[in-house]
């Protein structure tokens, strides 16, 4: 049985399974080139393993080592300046810049998937695994909810929460994404409103704890999309929190600046069970290419961004949530 399709075919397959009442898993890539769609009754036969919102008491007994070999600050700064020029010229006002960092890991992709503590986990063959803290959208009884995550600080910093909530750059970046996601949801939903603004969550890692800022936006799914979740997803992708604004031009800037295909990194993955859809943004992503592991990470660049701070944020996001 086929599991991976062209993006267009994957969207169609999501629509078909929903209309036929078949529960399914799906993943859609960032560039809208390809997608994975698997009926849940065939999941054990497929190369997909996933886990959503499960509380695990499995513990890894040994110390975990993730040795990273990131790009130099000079290389980072060159791409950072390129994006800043676009922002200064009015082509974008928020752009997400990501890098592929070679890492050496003391544990396998399969073990990372098994033992990682994250609300959304997914592994595909032995190609990549993702352990995401960020919901993209949930649809239940025609109510659609999205929870964009923007703004990060190390919890060990004194008064970390207050610092994050008073950081003008982080607040601007967060509010920009909230506004973008509110507009995106308005394409597919009515009565869209922000229901929670700038709430904080702690994320434990193998070597520290991060504090991340999120908001919640809700609306009522328009009738034309209530039985076509695939079409709905296509209308709101790629996820605003991992590209920027304005979306179309910023995606062009990302393609030109990063000069590497993101593929399933920063795409979305999720499940639809009993007509309830729940999916996540594919961040916190480790891939295996020719026996080399790479960790994908990045952050949002605005006119207020400082290159050194953004470089440190990219490095802080290279972790596995096993503790």
C-alpha positions in Angstrom: 0.0 0.0 0.0 1.2 3.5 -0.8 1.9 5.9 2.1 3.6 8.9 0.6 2.1 11.0 -2.1 2.5 14.2 -4.0 1.2 17.1 -1.9 -1.9 17.6 -4.0 -2.7 13.9 -3.9 -2.2 13.9 -0.1 -4.6 16.8 0.3 -7.2 14.9 -1.8 -6.6 11.7 0.2 -7.2 13.5 3.5 -10.5 14.8 2.1 -11.5 11.3 0.9 -10.7 9.5 4.2 -12.6 12.2 6.2 -15.7 11.9 4.0 -15.5 8.0 4.2 -15.2 8.2 8.0 -11.8 6.6 8.0 -9.5 7.6 10.9 -6.0 8.5 9.6 -2.5 9.9 10.3 -1.0 12.6 8.0 2.1 14.6 7.5 2.6 17.5 5.0 5.9 19.0 4.1 6.8 22.7 4.3 7.3 23.4 0.5 4.0 21.7 -0.4 5.8 19.0 -2.5 4.8 15.8 -0.7 2.7 14.3 2.0 2.2 11.1 4.0 -1.4 9.8 4.7 -2.0 6.5 6.5 -5.3 5.0 7.6 -5.0 4.2 11.3 -6.1 0.6 10.7 -3.0 0.2 8.5 -0.6 2.1 10.8 1.3 -1.0 12.1 2.0 -2.0 8.5 3.3 1.4 7.6 6.7 3.1 8.2 5.0 5.6 10.6 5.1 5.6 14.3 3.5 8.4 16.3 2.4 9.4 19.8 0.1 12.3 20.8 -0.4 13.5 24.4 0.7 10.2 26.0 2.1 10.2 29.5 5.1 7.9 29.5 6.9 6.6 32.6 9.7 5.2 30.4 13.1 6.6 31.5 16.4 6.5 29.9 18.9 5.4 32.5 22.1 6.8 31.0 23.5 10.3 30.5 22.6 11.5 27.0 25.2 13.2 24.9 24.3 15.5 22.0 27.5 16.9 20.5 26.7 19.7 18.0 28.8 21.2 15.3 26.9 24.4 14.4 27.7 26.8 11.6 30.1 29.5 12.6 28.7 32.8 13.9 30.1 34.5 10.8 28.1 32.3 8.5 25.0 32.8 10.6 25.5 36.6 10.6 25.8 36.6 6.8 22.4 35.0 6.4 21.0 37.1 9.3 22.1 40.3 7.5 20.5 39.2 4.3 17.2 38.8 6.0 17.6 42.1 7.8 18.1 43.8 4.5 14.8 42.4 3.2 13.1 43.7 6.4 14.6 47.1 6.0 13.5 47.2 2.4 9.9 46.3 3.4 9.8 42.9 1.9 9.1 41.2 5.3 8.6 42.3 8.9 9.2 38.8 10.4 11.2 36.0 8.9 12.0 32.6 10.4 15.7 31.6 9.7 16.6 28.0 10.2 19.8 25.9 10.0 20.8 22.3 9.7 23.3 21.5 12.5 25.4 18.2 12.3 25.2 16.4 15.7 26.5 13.3 17.3 24.0 11.5 19.5 24.6 8.8 22.0 21.2 7.3 21.3 19.3 6.3 18.1 16.4 8.0 16.4 14.2 5.2 17.5 15.2 5.6 21.1 14.8 9.4 20.9 11.3 8.9 19.6 10.5 6.3 22.3 11.8 8.2 25.3 11.3 11.9 24.4 8.8 13.7 26.6 6.7 15.8 24.1 3.0 16.2 23.3 3.5 15.4 19.7 6.0 12.7 18.5 6.5 11.1 15.1 9.2 9.0 13.4 9.3 8.0 9.8 11.4 4.9 8.8 14.9 5.7 9.9 14.9 9.0 8.2 13.8 11.5 10.8 12.0 12.0 14.1 10.2 15.0 15.6 9.2 15.8 19.1 7.1 18.9 18.9 5.8 21.1 21.7 3.7 23.2 19.4 0.1 22.5 18.3 -0.8 23.8 14.9 -4.6 23.4 14.7 -7.2 21.3 16.4 -10.8 20.9 15.1 -13.5 19.5 17.3 -17.3 20.0 16.7 -16.4 22.6 14.1 -14.4 24.7 16.5 -10.9 25.3 15.2 -8.1 26.2 17.6 -4.5 27.2 16.9 -1.7 27.8 19.5 1.2 29.7 17.9 4.5 29.5 19.9 6.9 32.4 19.6 9.3 33.7 22.3 12.0 31.7 24.1 14.2 32.2 27.2 16.3 29.9 29.4 14.4 29.3 32.6 17.7 29.5 34.6 18.1 33.2 33.9 17.0 35.3 36.9 13.4 36.7 36.5 13.2 34.8 33.2 9.4 35.0 32.9 9.3 38.7 33.5 12.2 39.3 31.2 10.4 37.4 28.4 7.1 39.2 28.9 8.8 42.6 28.8 11.2 41.9 25.9 10.0 44.3 23.1 11.5 42.2 20.4 9.9 38.9 21.6 6.5 40.6 22.2 6.6 42.2 18.7 7.5 38.8 17.1 4.8 37.0 19.1 2.1 39.5 18.4 3.0 39.6 14.7 2.5 35.8 14.5 -0.8 36.0 16.5 -2.0 38.6 14.0 -0.9 36.4 11.0 -2.6 33.3 12.4 -5.7 35.2 13.2 -5.9 36.3 9.6 -5.1 32.7 8.4 -7.9 31.3 10.5 -10.3 33.9 9.1 -9.8 32.3 5.7 -11.4 29.0 6.9 -13.4 30.1 9.9 -15.9 32.7 11.2 -16.0 34.4 14.6 -12.2 34.3 15.0 -10.9 35.7 18.3 -7.8 35.4 20.5 -8.9 33.4 23.6 -5.5 33.4 25.5 -2.7 35.8 24.9 1.0 35.3 25.7 0.8 32.4 28.2 4.0 30.7 29.3 5.0 27.1 29.4 8.1 25.3 30.6 9.8 22.7 28.4 12.4 20.4 30.0 15.4 19.3 28.0 18.3 16.9 28.5 20.4 19.8 29.8 18.2 22.7 30.8 14.7 24.1 30.9 13.2 26.6 28.3 10.3 28.9 28.8 8.2 29.5 25.7 5.4 32.0 25.0 2.2 30.9 23.2 -1.3 32.3 22.5 -4.6 30.6 21.6 -6.9 31.6 18.8 -10.3 30.1 18.0 -13.0 30.3 15.4 -15.9 28.3 13.9 -15.1 26.4 10.7 -16.9 27.6 7.6 -19.4 25.2 6.2 -17.5 24.7 3.0 -14.5 23.2 4.9 -16.3 21.1 7.5 -16.0 18.0 5.4 -12.8 18.9 3.7 -10.0 19.1 6.3 -7.4 18.6 3.5 -8.6 21.7 1.7 -8.7 23.6 5.0 -5.1 22.6 5.8 -3.9 23.7 2.4 -5.5 27.1 2.9 -3.6 27.8 6.1 -0.3 26.2 5.3 2.6 26.7 5.8 2.2 27.4 9.5 2.7 31.1 10.1 4.9 30.6 13.2 7.7 29.0 11.2 7.8 31.3 8.1 6.8 34.8 9.0 4.9 37.7 7.5 3.8 38.6 4.9 3.7 34.8 4.3 4.1 34.5 0.5 7.1 36.9 0.1 8.7 35.7 3.3 8.6 32.1 2.1 10.5 33.3 -1.1 13.1 35.0 1.2 13.5 31.8 3.2 14.0 29.7 0.1 16.7 32.1 -1.2 18.5 32.6 2.1 18.5 29.1 3.6 19.3 27.5 0.3 18.2 24.1 1.5 14.9 22.2 1.3 13.2 22.0 4.6 11.0 19.0 3.5 9.0 17.7 6.5 10.8 20.0 8.9 8.5 22.9 9.8 5.6 21.1 7.9 2.8 19.7 10.0 1.8 16.2 11.1 -1.4 15.0 12.9 -4.3 12.6 13.1 -8.0 12.7 12.4 -10.1 10.4 14.6 -13.9 10.5 14.7 -13.8 13.7 12.7 -11.6 15.5 15.3 -8.4 16.7 13.8 -5.3 17.4 15.9 -1.9 18.4 14.4 1.4 19.9 15.3 4.1 22.0 13.7 7.1 19.8 12.9 9.7 21.6 15.0 12.4 19.9 17.2 13.5 17.8 14.3 16.4 15.3 13.9 17.1 13.8 10.5 19.5 11.1 9.3 21.3 11.6 6.0 24.0 9.2 4.9 24.6 8.0 8.5 24.9 11.6 9.8 22.4 13.1 12.2 21.3 16.7 11.7 19.2 18.8 14.1 17.1 21.5 12.5 16.5 24.7 14.5 16.0 28.4 14.1 14.1 31.5 15.1 12.2 34.6 14.0 14.1 37.7 12.8 12.7 41.2 13.1 14.1 44.7 12.8 14.8 44.6 16.5 16.8 41.3 16.4 20.4 41.1 17.5 22.5 38.5 15.6 24.3 37.1 18.7 21.0 36.6 20.5 19.4 34.8 17.6 22.4 32.6 17.2 22.2 31.6 20.8 18.5 30.9 20.5 19.1 28.6 17.6 21.7 26.6 19.6 19.5 26.5 22.7 16.8 24.7 20.7 19.1 21.8 19.9 18.1 19.4 22.6 16.2 16.2 23.3 13.4 16.2 26.0 14.7 13.2 27.8 15.4 13.6 31.5 
